[in-house]
């Protein structure tokens, strides 16, 4: 490990004396004047250094678009989205009618942001924003979010124990920043609170309201995958919107070769991996996805997930493959990589399907030990290599699990048999005692009858 790596891994500490002095000053400033009581009620006792680590985090491995989308739009997430579309069909239909936003686009945001409400974040929003208001970059921005968070608590929309989210303060099922919440959150279930944590109706309606306010066009698709003729001098510029007739004149068609439809008045060309990869014509609704989180790959993840849920199609590959011989991994494949590394002695800790720097460093070590290029990349190639290397260990582990399950079943069965035998013995004993009682009664009657007969003879 070199000096710079050691410095990066050295934990950040917080001077709590400075932190408290900062909070003392903040509460006296104008923006906090309306929430001073709430500020004092929920004032953190100490800062959270982990949020500063996240703020300063510089990833060691840049993600290519095929890696980014592979983990966000996989078969599991599409299936979960289809199930959510059916479970919340009534709510989604009402939202679609009231806000003019396609239900599947709302589901796309929900799936990408929190895996349909299953991953909301665990950081205390107030503690995170208080820390970021006093240390690190963008303190002015985070102070505004801190004030907004306190206003939310003062209004009573979110309970303090539920006010948890990402390190930067985003929270709820569709991850709103506090200032965005104050501007756009909706009380769609009519209970008097805008609860984006516990109410699916509020969270999904708020998302639709966000998209609507970001320029979403009702009745239009976000765009579609297209096929580019080899002769076209294509340029990645989705902001340069042109009429569909312009793109037709260049010979561009849908990915299956059919003519471009009239469903978009104008569109821009989006080439996330250059001319040799998947190509898209995107409209204003794609731009509204981008407004949610300023990343084109993020917007494409929402767009792609929404389309697959709508089609009920778990095949998440684009018609044109990514220009790589080492595509990204689904979450299932990522879990298999982590399981294999653990089995082979490269401890990565919890198997969660999230390829972080810890897993990548373990991959690098494995690659170096096996004569491979130690690039730390978690792609199809290393997945296959690890699956082959750990096949025997995996089989042994599965056999052990099966044997343990069998022993558990036998134990349960033995317990059941023992209980049955005990019941049978109890029943037999009960019968015996019942029969014994009848015999005793019969003997007593005979004795009584004999006494009566003796008495009559004496008379």
ABEGO torsion letter per residue (X at the ends): XBAAAAAAABBBBBBAAAAAAAAAAAAABAAAAAAAAAAAAABBABBBAAAAAAAABBBABBBBAAAAAAAABBAAAAAAAAAAAAAAAAAAAAAAAAAGBBAAAAAAAAAAAAGGGABAEABBAAAAAAAAAABEBGAAAAAAAAAAAAAAAAAGABBAAABBBBAAGBBEAAGBBAAAAAAABBBAAGAGBBBAAABAAAAAAAAAAAAAAAGBBBGBBAEBBBBBBAABBBBBBAABBBBAAAAAAAGBBBAAGBBBBAABABBBBBBAAEAABBBBBBBAAAAAAAAABBBAAAAAAAAAAAAAAAAGBABABBABBBBBABBBBBAAAAAAAAAAAAAAGBBAEBBAGBBBAAAAAAAAAAAAAAGBBBAGBBBAAAAAAAAAAAAAAAAAAAAAAAAAAAAAAAAAAAAAAAAAAAAAAAAAAAAAAAAAAAAAAAAAAAAAAAAAAAAAAAX
